[in-house]
Amino acid sequence: MSPKNLPTIDARYWTAILAASMCGANTGDFASRILGLGHTRGLLPLALSFLVIVWAEKRIRITTEAYYWLAIIVLRTGATNLADLATHDLKLGYFLCMGLLAALMVLMLLIDRARGVHPVGVVGPDGRWHSLPATDASYWITMLAAGTLGTAAGDWVADETPLGLGYGSLALVVVLLVVWFISDRFGKMTKPWYWLTVVAARTAGTTLGDLLASRRGVGLGLVVSTICTSLLLAGILILWRRRNTEQLRAA
């Protein structure tokens, strides 16, 4: 995607990523359960939707972050179904699934390093990256892997540990805040730290989304929780504006 259509890495971005993770957890379950698509039949329509978004971003001369966030939601929805397919249907187990996905992410980072792929944009006055890595095919594959890994990890925390959904969500939000602080302050939000923060956000978003929908949590149900998380994401993106965002983009 063109840099002009990409968001800036800041607190707004990570809050939106968390909200998108919650929304994607709900939309994935909504597609598989409410629409009756299961964990496989919805994958092809989601893949086609993603390709349409990427095509539209390249062809339509409208500058907007909407392309990026729509692509994020589509990938996150697919990641939910892929994780459930691997852990529940294929019964690969949480640890095997998470290990394979982590290995895939490391492999993609090594490939990017060998190709000399660098982040798009500039380093801010604080010495940290404020721009996304190049959003090429490698980026989206890694984002899909991160979403699937986060889904499996979140489900493991909720289902296999004594924390459950409630305390698990609280613990994972704390982990996300710690990882984000370390990544931003000490890791300078370089590519490995960026992806580590994405995985932390995806994991927390999985339990938070399930907490809203599940009877073990708030019990809103999939329809209401999907609407709520979609509105939350839209509200963050529309209402939260930062003065330095346009300056960083221009730079």
For each residue, the residues with C-beta under 8 A, 3 or more apart:
1: 5 6 54 57 67 68 71 135
2: 5 6 57 58
3: 6 120 121 131 249
4: 63 249
5: 1 2 57 63 64 65 67 68
6: 1 2 3 65 68 120 131 132 135
7: 12 13 16 65 68 69 132 245
8: 12 13 130 131 242 244 245 248 249
9: 13 14 129 130 131 132 189 194
10: 13 14 130 242 244 245
11: 14 15
12: 7 8 15 16 236 240 241 242 245
13: 7 8 9 10 16 17
14: 9 10 11 17 18 180 197 201
15: 11 12 18 19 236 240
16: 7 12 13 19 20 69 233 236 237 240
17: 13 14 20 21 72 198 201 205
18: 14 15 21 22 176 201 204 205 208
19: 15 16 22 23 205 229 232 233 236
20: 16 17 23 24 69 72 73 76 205 233
21: 17 18 24 25 76 147 150 201 202 204 205 206 208 209
22: 18 19 25 26 205 208 209 212 229 232 233
23: 19 20 26 27 73 76 205 209 226 229 230 232 233
24: 20 21 27 28 72 73 75 76 77 79 80 147 205 209
25: 21 22 28 29 76 80 151 154 205 206 208 209 210 229
26: 22 23 29 30 209 212 213 222 225 226 229
27: 23 24 30 31 73 76 77 80 226 230
28: 24 25 31 32 76 77 78 79 80 81 84 151
29: 25 26 32 33 34 80 210 213 222
30: 26 27 33 34 35 222 223 226
31: 27 28 34 35 37 42 46 77 81
32: 28 29 35 36 37 38 39 42 80 81 84
33: 29 30 36 222
34: 29 30 31 222 223
35: 30 31 32 42
36: 32 33
37: 31 32 40 41 42
38: 32 41 42
39: 32 42 43 81 82 84 85 88 89
40: 37 43 81 85
41: 37 38 44
42: 31 32 35 37 38 39 45 46 77 78 81
43: 39 40 46 47 78 81 82
44: 41 47 48
45: 42 48 49
46: 31 42 43 49 50 74 77 78 81
47: 43 44 50 51 78
48: 44 45 51 52
49: 45 46 52 53 74
50: 46 47 53 54 71 74 75 78 140
51: 47 48 54 55
52: 48 49 55 56
53: 49 50 56 57 67 70 71 74
54: 1 50 51 57 58 67 71
55: 51 52 58 59
56: 52 53 59 60 67
57: 1 2 5 53 54 60 67
58: 2 54 55
59: 55 56
60: 56 57
61:
62:
63: 4 5
64: 5 67
65: 5 6 7 68 69 237
66: 69 70
67: 1 5 53 54 56 57 64 70 71
68: 1 5 6 7 65 71 72 135
69: 7 16 20 65 66 72 73 233 237
70: 53 66 67 73 74
71: 1 50 53 54 67 68 74 75 140
72: 17 20 24 68 69 75 76 143
73: 20 23 24 27 69 70 76 77 233
74: 46 49 50 53 70 71 77 78
75: 24 50 71 72 78 79 140 143 144 147
76: 20 21 23 24 25 27 28 72 73 79 80 147 202 205
77: 24 27 28 31 42 46 73 74 80 81
78: 28 42 43 46 47 50 74 75 81 82 144 147
79: 24 28 75 76 82 83 144 146 147 148 150 151 202
80: 24 25 27 28 29 32 76 77 83 84 147 151 206
81: 28 31 32 39 40 42 43 46 77 78 84 85
82: 39 43 78 79 85 86 144 148 151
83: 79 80 86 87 97 148 149 151 152 155
84: 28 32 39 80 81 87 88 89 151 155
85: 39 40 81 82 88 89 90
86: 82 83 89 90 92 97 148 152
87: 83 84 90 91 92 93 94 97 152 155
88: 39 84 85 91
89: 39 84 85 86
90: 85 86 87
91: 87 88
92: 86 87 96 97 100
93: 87 96 97
94: 87 97 98 152 153 155 156 160
95: 98 99 156
96: 92 93 99 100
97: 83 86 87 92 93 94 100 101 148 152
98: 94 95 101 102 149 152 153 156
99: 95 96 102 103
100: 92 96 97 103 104
101: 97 98 104 105 145 146 148 149 152
102: 98 99 105 106 149
103: 99 100 106 107
104: 100 101 107 108 141 142 145
105: 101 102 108 109 142 145 146 149 195 199
106: 102 103 109 110
107: 103 104 110 111
108: 104 105 111 112 138 141 142 145
109: 105 106 112 113 142 191 192 195
110: 106 107 113 114
111: 107 108 114 115 138
112: 108 109 115 117 133 138 191
113: 109 110 116 117
114: 110 111
115: 111 112 138
116: 113
117: 112 113 133 134 136 138
118: 133 134
119: 129 131 132 133 134 191
120: 3 6 131 132 133 134 135
121: 3 129 130 131 132 248 249 251
122: 130 131 248 251
123: 127 128 129 130
124: 127 128 129 130 248
125:
126:
127: 123 124 188
128: 123 124 184 188 189
129: 9 119 121 123 124 188 189 190 194
130: 8 9 10 121 122 123 124 189 248
131: 3 6 8 9 119 120 121 122 248
132: 6 7 9 119 120 121 135 139 194
133: 112 117 118 119 120 139 191 194
134: 117 118 119 120 138 139
135: 1 6 68 120 132 139 140
136: 117 139 140
137: 140 141
138: 108 111 112 115 117 134 141 142
139: 132 133 134 135 136 142 143
140: 50 71 75 135 136 137 143 144
141: 104 108 137 138 144 145
142: 104 105 108 109 138 139 145 146 195
143: 72 75 139 140 146 147 198
144: 75 78 79 82 140 141 147 148
145: 101 104 105 108 141 142 148 149
146: 79 101 105 142 143 149 150 195 198 199 202
147: 21 24 75 76 78 79 80 143 144 150 151 202
148: 79 82 83 86 97 101 144 145 151 152
149: 83 98 101 102 105 145 146 152 153 199 202 203
150: 21 79 146 147 153 154 198 199 200 201 202 203 204 205 206
151: 25 28 79 80 82 83 84 147 148 154 155 202 206
152: 83 86 87 94 97 98 101 148 149 155 156
153: 94 98 149 150 156 157 199 202 203 206
154: 25 150 151 157 158 168 172 202 203 204 205 206 207 210
155: 83 84 87 94 151 152 158 159 206 210
156: 94 95 98 152 153 159 160 161
157: 153 154 160 161 163 168 171 172 203 207
158: 154 155 161 163 164 165 168 206 207 210
159: 155 156
160: 94 156 157
161: 156 157 158 164 168
162:
163: 157 158 166 167 168 171
164: 158 161 167 168 216
165: 158 168 169 207 210 211 214 216 217
166: 163 169 170 211 217
167: 163 164 170 171
168: 154 157 158 161 163 164 165 171 172 207
169: 165 166 172 173 204 207 208 211
170: 166 167 173 174
171: 157 163 167 168 174 175
172: 154 157 168 169 175 176 200 203 204 207 208
173: 169 170 176 177 204 208
174: 170 171 177 178
175: 171 172 178 179 200 203 204
176: 18 172 173 179 180 197 200 201 203 204
177: 173 174 180 181
178: 174 175 181 182
179: 175 176 182 183 196 197 200
180: 14 176 177 183 184 197 200
181: 177 178 184 185
182: 178 179 185 186 187 193
183: 179 180 186 187 189 193 194 196 197
184: 128 180 181 187 188 189
185: 181 182
186: 182 183
187: 182 183 184 190 192 193 196
188: 127 128 129 184 193
189: 9 128 129 130 183 184 193 194 197
190: 129 187 193 194
191: 109 112 119 133 194 195
192: 109 187 195 196
193: 182 183 187 188 189 190 196 197
194: 9 129 132 133 183 189 190 191 197 198
195: 105 109 142 146 191 192 198 199
196: 179 183 187 192 193 199 200
197: 14 176 179 180 183 189 193 194 200 201
198: 17 143 146 150 194 195 201 202
199: 105 146 149 150 153 195 196 202 203
200: 150 172 175 176 179 180 196 197 203 204
201: 14 17 18 21 150 176 197 198 204 205
202: 21 76 79 146 147 149 150 151 153 154 198 199 205 206
203: 149 150 153 154 157 172 175 176 199 200 206 207
204: 18 21 150 154 169 172 173 175 176 200 201 207 208
205: 17 18 19 20 21 22 23 24 25 76 150 154 201 202 208 209
206: 21 25 80 150 151 153 154 155 158 202 203 209 210
207: 154 157 158 165 168 169 172 203 204 210 211
208: 18 21 22 25 169 172 173 204 205 211 212
209: 21 22 23 24 25 26 205 206 212 213 225 229
210: 25 29 154 155 158 165 206 207 213 214 217
211: 165 166 169 207 208 214 216 217 218
212: 22 26 208 209 217 218 220 225 228 229
213: 26 29 209 210 217 218 219 220 221 222 224 225 226
214: 165 210 211 217 218 219
215: 219
216: 164 165 211 219
217: 165 166 210 211 212 213 214
218: 211 212 213 214 225
219: 213 214 215 216
220: 212 213 224 225 228
221: 213 224 225
222: 26 29 30 33 34 213 225 226
223: 30 34 226 227
224: 213 220 221 227 228
225: 26 209 212 213 218 220 221 222 228 229
226: 23 26 27 30 213 222 223 229 230
227: 223 224 230 231
228: 212 220 224 225 231 232
229: 19 22 23 25 26 209 212 225 226 232 233
230: 23 27 226 227 233 234
231: 227 228 234 235
232: 19 22 23 228 229 235 236
233: 16 19 20 22 23 69 73 229 230 236 237
234: 230 231 237 238
235: 231 232 238 239
236: 12 15 16 19 232 233 239 240
237: 16 65 69 233 234 240
238: 234 235
239: 235 236
240: 12 15 16 236 237
241: 12 245
242: 8 10 12 245
243: 246 247
244: 8 10 247 248
245: 7 8 10 12 241 242 248 249
246: 243 249 250
247: 243 244 250 251
248: 8 121 122 124 130 131 244 245 251
249: 3 4 8 121 245 246
250: 246 247
251: 121 122 247 248
